[in-house]
Amino acid sequence: MNKTDLINNISAKSGLSKRDVETVLNNFLGEVTEALSSGDKVQLIGFGTFETRKRNGRIGRNPQTGNTIEIPESNVPAFKAGNKLKEAVK
């Protein structure tokens, strides 16, 4: 399912217009992005938690030349599924 399919499904089930659903979805994604970029977590009870995790620096290798490169540490987004979501997927 892609974003357009999600908007269409929510619109059909809720009776809201596609434009309204798209606005709400875009605002939700913007708020999650903003929270993660400032180091906060977004926890939706039963669904899951969006958070950032630190990825340690490491040594990598360029497969074309074989030269080693240093990959710096970074923060990456992560999602941890909640219990209700895990049960629904089983």
C-alpha positions, 0 to 999 in steps of 0.5 A, a space after each residue: 500500500 502506498 500513500 495514495 492507497 492509504 488516503 483513498 482507504 481512509 477517505 472511504 471508511 471515514 466519509 472525509 474528503 480525500 483532500 482533508 485526509 491528505 492534509 491530516 496525513 501530511 500534518 501527522 508525518 510532519 509532526 513525527 518528522 519534527 519530533 524525531 529531528 529534535 530527539 523526541 519519541 512519538 508513542 502511539 499506545 498499541 500501535 508503536 513508537 517512532 524514535 531515533 537510534 544512534 548508529 556507531 561509526 565504523 570502517 567500510 570498504 568501497 567495493 569497486 576500489 577496495 579502499 577502506 573508508 570511515 563511516 561516521 556515527 549517525 542518528 537513524 529513525 526507527 520504529 518499534 511495533 506495539 503489542 496490538 500491532 504485533 498481535 494483529 499481524 500474527 
